[in-house]
Amino acid sequence: MLDNSGNAIVLGAGGAIGQAIVKNLLEDQRIAQVVAVSRSSAKIQHPRLNWIQTQYDETSMAGVTESLSDLSGSFVKVSICHGILHDDHMFPEKRMEDMSVEMLQAIFHANTVVPSLWLKLLRKILTGPNPCKVACFSARVGSTGDNRLGGWYSYRASKAALNSLMKTFSIEYARRAKNVKLIAFHPGTVNSAMSKPFHATVPEGKLFEPDFVAECLSEVMDKMHVDGQLSYVDYAGKPIPW
C-alpha cells in the first residue's frame, strides 16, 4: 500500500499515456513532486512538476538520474512508459517474411533497452526507507504462455525480453534495494497514436482512454506490497501467465 507521501517519476512522459499519468499524479495530494522525463518539451505546466527534456542514450539518461540525486530515497512511484509498435516505416509483422534486422533493432531498443537502462540507473536514487513501486509498461502479447495467434514478432519478443530482464532485475533489487517493488504492467489497448491502426479490431468496451489507464495503474501500484518479486499484471491487477 502507498501510505506515506513522496515523489514520483514518469519516464516517457510525452506520449498520451505518460501525460495522463503525470496528470493523475498531480491530482494525488500524497505526491509532493512529479518528475517527468521526455524527449519532447514540457506538455504540462504545474508548480509541483519538474519536466526534464533529454535524449535516451545512456549518457543522457545517467545525467538525468544524477540530477535527481538530491531526491534519493524519496520516490514512491516510478512509471516507465516507453514503447513503440509501429512508425511510418515499420508495421507489426503478420508473417515471418516481414521480419527484418532494422525493425528488430528499433523495436527492441525502444521497448527493451531503454526501460532496462532506466532500471539499471535508477537503483541508487530509489533505494531508501520509502516503499517504492516501479511499473514498466509491458504487454499481454509478451506472454509466451498466452501466445495463440503468432505474428508481431518484434513487438512480442521485445516485451517478452523486457519481462525476462525485469525478473532478473527484481532478484537483484531484492538484495540491493529492498524497498522497491517491480511491476510489468499491461495497459490494455489504449486510445493513442500507437494503437490507432488497430482500433477497428478492438472489441467493444476494450479501447481505453489514457486517463482510465492512468487511474488503473495508480490503483495497481497502491495495492501492491513490496515483496522482492516481479508482478506481471493487467490494468485490472489480474496476473498474466509468463
Secondary structure as the mmCIF struct_conf table of DSSP 4:
data_model
#
loop_
_struct_conf.conf_type_id
_struct_conf.id
_struct_conf.beg_label_comp_id
_struct_conf.beg_label_asym_id
_struct_conf.beg_label_seq_id
_struct_conf.end_label_comp_id
_struct_conf.end_label_asym_id
_struct_conf.end_label_seq_id
BEND BEND1 ASN A 4 ASN A 4
STRN STRN1 GLY A 6 LEU A 11
BEND BEND2 GLY A 12 GLY A 12
TURN_TY1_P TURN_TY1_P1 ALA A 13 GLY A 14
BEND BEND3 GLY A 15 GLY A 15
HELX_RH_AL_P HELX_RH_AL_P1 ALA A 16 GLU A 27
TURN_TY1_P TURN_TY1_P2 GLN A 29 ARG A 30
STRN STRN2 ILE A 31 SER A 38
BEND BEND4 ARG A 39 SER A 40
HELX_LH_PP_P HELX_LH_PP_P1 SER A 41 ALA A 42
BEND BEND5 LYS A 43 LYS A 43
TURN_TY1_P TURN_TY1_P3 PRO A 47 ARG A 48
STRN STRN3 LEU A 49 GLN A 53
BEND BEND6 ASP A 57 ASP A 57
HELX_RH_AL_P HELX_RH_AL_P2 GLU A 58 SER A 67
TURN_TY1_P TURN_TY1_P4 LEU A 68 LEU A 68
HELX_RH_3T_P HELX_RH_3T_P1 SER A 69 LEU A 71
TURN_TY1_P TURN_TY1_P5 SER A 72 GLY A 73
STRN STRN4 PHE A 75 ILE A 80
BEND BEND7 LEU A 85 LEU A 85
BEND BEND8 ASP A 88 HIS A 89
BEND BEND9 LYS A 94 ARG A 95
HELX_RH_3T_P HELX_RH_3T_P2 MET A 96 ASP A 98
HELX_RH_AL_P HELX_RH_AL_P3 VAL A 101 PHE A 108
HELX_RH_PI_P HELX_RH_PI_P1 HIS A 109 VAL A 113
HELX_RH_AL_P HELX_RH_AL_P4 VAL A 114 LEU A 126
BEND BEND10 GLY A 128 ASN A 130
STRN STRN5 CYS A 132 PHE A 137
HELX_RH_3T_P HELX_RH_3T_P3 ARG A 140 GLY A 142
BEND BEND11 THR A 144 THR A 144
TURN_TY1_P TURN_TY1_P6 GLY A 145 ASP A 146
BEND BEND12 LEU A 149 LEU A 149
HELX_RH_AL_P HELX_RH_AL_P5 TYR A 153 ARG A 176
TURN_TY1_P TURN_TY1_P7 LYS A 178 ASN A 179
STRN STRN6 VAL A 180 HIS A 186
STRN STRN7 THR A 189 VAL A 190
BEND BEND13 ASN A 191 SER A 192
TURN_TY1_P TURN_TY1_P8 ALA A 193 SER A 195
HELX_RH_3T_P HELX_RH_3T_P4 LYS A 196 THR A 201
BEND BEND14 VAL A 202 VAL A 202
HELX_LH_PP_P HELX_LH_PP_P2 PRO A 203 PRO A 203
TURN_TY1_P TURN_TY1_P9 GLU A 204 GLY A 205
STRN STRN8 LEU A 207 PHE A 208
HELX_RH_AL_P HELX_RH_AL_P6 PRO A 210 LYS A 223
BEND BEND15 GLY A 228 GLY A 228
STRN STRN9 LEU A 230 ASP A 234
TURN_TY1_P TURN_TY1_P10 TYR A 235 ALA A 236
BEND BEND16 GLY A 237 GLY A 237
STRN STRN10 PRO A 239 PRO A 239
#
